[in-house]
Amino acid sequence: MSVERYETKEGRKYRAVFEFLGQRYKRRGFRTQKDANSWIAEERKSLEAEEKRAKVLHLSTFVKQYLEAEAERLDQRTIHYKSAHIQALYDFLGVDRPVEGITRETALAFQKHFLKTHPPVTLNRYVRDLKTLWNWHTTNTGLVSSNPFKIPRLPEAQYIPYIPPKEDIDKVLSVATGWGKDFLLLMLATAARRNEIRKLTWADVDFEQKLIRLKTKKRQGGGEEWDNLPMNATAESVLKRRYAERKHPEAVFPAKIKLRSKSIFVGEQSTRSMLVHFCQEAGVKPFSFHPLRHYVASILRDKHNASLFEIQHVLRHKKPGTTALYLDTLKSPVEKPLNSLADEFAAFV
């Protein structure tokens, strides 16, 4: 550190020079030596504070490392949902807080705060993704050793999705036309997820072996997996019609226009709009795509007496417990024995 005097037309001036972490800092034009020394002290203090801040792990860096790493493994929609849930923590904190200052008490206060405006099921998802964020760092970076979001789940009301009745499904199929009708028929004939049909390619279709390869990331770990599904008569008819009328060399359901994302597949919004339109045309209560898998499960169980094992493999669930949750939302299997009990005592009613 040095303060040097020099002469100018206006008189005597001082320049200040010092080094910090190998970098040289200087400034000239001070009227007094005291002013120059004060500048050095203040500038060094500011640089030391910035250096200290850089060594402290802040939430923004913590989150960025996680999302960038997971972007290679998870699809864009999942990353979007996780980012939105993590953003809720930023909104609550109000500042980019050091990670070491986010404690279990912080997590509980976050939970209590958002419970005023969010249902428990939504808040549990926020906490789940924040817990995953900390767990990822514990396993992959070692930057943290404890997880403040390991807090009790809030009790949730059981979610019962709306499963359209057969009459409504039939009405929608009756008014459906074009690619939309083929899309719905293929979903129903395969019990596939919407995105599995949306991203189906001709390379996934084997007419000779009568197989359809469905790809999904809806598995633990998020990696893409695929299953070969037997092609039944309905699926074969739809796919042969699509192939005869194909407008794209790869996509079974191609995008109508070139999207900004350059995706070759029909967009999610287009499929949503298509189903909303068909429901309106049919005059039925609107439903979404996912309940169609529940509907197929109900047909397999109630009409075709399929076992839990068979339904599990049609839906391609890894665990039978997941399939059991689907069936719990449908007509209860105890309905028949309960009706038989009613017959026993009907004479006394």
N, C-alpha and C positions, 0 to 999 in steps of 0.2 A: 504494500500500500504506500502511495506517495502523493504528496501535494506539491505541485511545482508552480513557481511564479513566472509570469511572462508579461511583456510590455505590449500595449496596444495604443492606438491613437487616443483612445478614451482614458488611458491610464493603466495602472497595474491591475492585472487579473490573475486568477489561479485556475489550474487544471487539476483534476483528481483522477487517479489511476489506481485500480486494484484488480486482483485476480480471485476468482471463485471457481473451484472444481476445474482448474486448468483453463478457464476461459477469462479473457481480459476484458475489463469494463472501464470505460473512461468518459469523462465529460469535462468541458471547459467553460469558461465565462463566469466563474464565481468571483464575487467582489471581494470576499475575504477568505483567509485560510480556514477560519472557523466554519464558514458556509460549505466549503469543499469537504472538510472532515465530516460534517453533519450529513452531507449527501452520501458519502461512502458508508457511514454507519447505517443509514436508513435503507440504502440499496442492498447492502449485505444482509440486513435483517429480513428484507422482503424475499431475497433469493433463498435464504435458509428456510424460511417458512414454506416456500414453494417446493423446495427439495424435500422437506419433511412431509408435505402433502402428497408428493409423488410416491413416497415410500409407503403411504397408507393406502390400503386396498379399499377403494370406494365401490358402492353398489353398481354404478354404471359400468366399471371395468369388469366386475364380478359377473354381471349379466351378459355383457358382450362376449366374454370368453366362452360362456356356456352356450349361447345361442349360435355363435359362429361354428362351434364344434358340432352341435346337434343338427345344424342345417345340412350337413353331409349325410345324415342318417334318416332324418324325419322329413315328411313332405311339407310343402310350403304352408298348407292350411293348418297343420299342427303347430308349426312355428308361430303362425299368426295368433292362434289361440293362446299359446304359452306367453307370448309377448304381451298380449292384452291382460292376462291375469297378473303378470309381474308388474305391469304398469300401475295396477291398483296399489301396489306397495309404494311406488314413487308418489302417487297422489296422496297417500296417507302421510308419508314422511315429509313431503313438501320440499326436501332438499336431497342432494346426492350424498347420503350419509356414509361414513366409514362402516364397513361390514362388521367390524369388531364391536360397533355400538348397537348392532341390531340383535337384541336378546329375546329370550322367551317372553319376557314382559312386553316387549315390542310386538311380538306375534299375537299375544293375547289381546293387547289393546287394538291391534289391527282388526282382529276378528270381531271384537265388541263394537268397534266403530262401524264396520260395514254391515253388521247384522241389522242395523237400523234401517238400511235401505235395500238390502239384498236378501233373498231367501236362503236358508241354510244350504240347500243343494248347490247353489252358485258359489257361496262362500267356501264350501268344502273343496270345490274345484280350484279356487284361488290358492287355498292353503296347500292342497296336494301338489300343485305345480311349483310353489315356492319351496316346499319340502324337497321336491325333486331337484331343484336348482342347487340347494345346499348339499344334498346327497351326491350330486355329480361332482362338485368340487372336492368333497371329502374323498371320493374314490379316485378322481383323475388328476387333481392338482395339489391336494394336500394343504390348500390355503386356509381351510377351516377344519376343525376337529369335532365340532358339535353342531347340532342342527336346531336352531331356535323354533322352527316350525313343526317340531314333533309335539304337537298339542292335540288334545282330544277332538275328534270329529263332532260336529254338531248333529243332533238327531234330525233326520229328514223324514218328511211325509213320503210314503211309498208312491213312486211315480208309476202311473198306469197309462201307457200310451193309448191313443185312440186307434183301434184296429177296425178298418172299414168292413162292413158285412159283405157277404158274397154278392148280394143284390147291387150294391154300389160299385163293386169291382166290375161286375158284368155291364152295368150302365156306362161306366167310363170306357171300357174296351169297345162298346158298341159305337160310341161317338168318336173314338180315337182314330186318327188317320196318319198316313205317312210314316216317317222315321219314328215318331212318337209312339205309335201303336206297336211297332216292332221292338222298341226299347222296353216298353212295359211288358210285352209278352215274353221277351227274353229274360227279364228280371224274374217274372213269375215262374217260368219254366225251369230256371236254374237256382232260384232262391239266392241269387247273387246280390251283392251290395251295389249301390248305384255306380260308384266310381269304378268298380270292376267291369261293369258293362260299358260305361262311358269311355274307358281307356282300352277296350278290347281291340286287338289288331287281328288282321287276317293270318298272321303268323301264329296266333293263339288258337286258330280254328283248324282242326284236322278232320275233314269230311271223310277221308278213307277209313280212319280208325274210329270215327265218331266220338271225338274228344274235344273238349273246350278247356283251354288253360286259363284259369282265373288267377290274377295276381293281386295281392293285398299287402298292406303294411299294418293292418289291424291285428298285430300280434305283439307279444311282449318283446321289447327290444327295438321295435320300429323298423326292422329290416324287411325288405321285400321278400315275400314268399309266394309260391304258386302251387296250385292244386290242379290236377287233371280231373275234369268232371265229365261223366258220360253224357253224350249228346242225345237227349230224348227227341221224340218225333216233332214236338212243337218247336224246340230250339233249332232242329235241323231245317224245318220248313222256313222259319224266320231268317236264318243265316243264309240259306240258299237264295232266298228272295233278295236279301241285302247284297249278296255277292253278284247276283245277276244285274243289279241296278247300281253297283258300286261306283262312287264318284271320287274315291281316293285309293291309292295303291296299298295303303297301310291301315288306316283307321276304318273300323266297321261303322262307327258313327262319327263322321268327320265334322269339323267346324265348318259353318256356312261361310264365314269370312276369315281372313287371316288376322288372328288376334295379335295384340301387342306382345303377348307372352310367346307368340309363335307356336302355340300348341296346335297340334293337328286334330285334336279331339273336340267334340261338341262341348261347349262350356257348361259349368255347373248351373249358372243362372238360366241358360237356355232350357235345361232339363226341368228346373223348378217352374219356370214360366209355362212350359208345355203341360205339366201335370195340373197346375192351377187352372189353366184354360180348359182342359178336358173335364175337370171336376165341375166347373161352371157350366159347361155345355151339357153335361149329364144331369145337372141339377142335384148334385149330392154334396154332403158335407165334405169340405176339403180335407185331404189327408196328404201325408208326405211319403217319400219313397221307403224309408226304413220300416214302417209298419207292414209293408208288403211281405217282408221276411217273417214277421209274426203271423201274418195271414196264411202263408204257405205252411208254416209249422202247424197251424190249427187244422188245415186240411189233412196233412199227413197223419196227425194224431187222431182226429175225430172221425174222419171219413175212411182213411186207409189203414187205421190201427197200427201205424208205424211206432216202433219202440223209441225210447229216449236215445239209445245208441244210434239208431238209424237217422233220426232227426238231427242229432249232433253232427253227423258226418255229412248230411245234406247241407246244413248251414255252415259246415266247416269250422266249428268251434273247437278250440284246443281242449277245453275243459267241459265236461258234462254239466257242471254247475251253471255255466253261462246259458246253455240250452234250457236248463230247468227254469232260469229266470224268464226266458221267453215264454215258456209254457205257463208260468204262473200268471201271466197277463191275459191268458185265454180262458175259455170256458173250463171250469174246474173238472178234473177227472172224477171227482166224487159226486157229480151231478146224477149219474145213473144209479149208483147204490142208494143215494138219498131218495130218489124218486120211487125206488122199490120199497123203501120203508113207508113212504106215503101210502102206497097201495095196501100195506098191511093194516093200516088204521083208518082207511077211508070210510068204512062203515060206521064209525063212531063220530064222524065230524058232523 
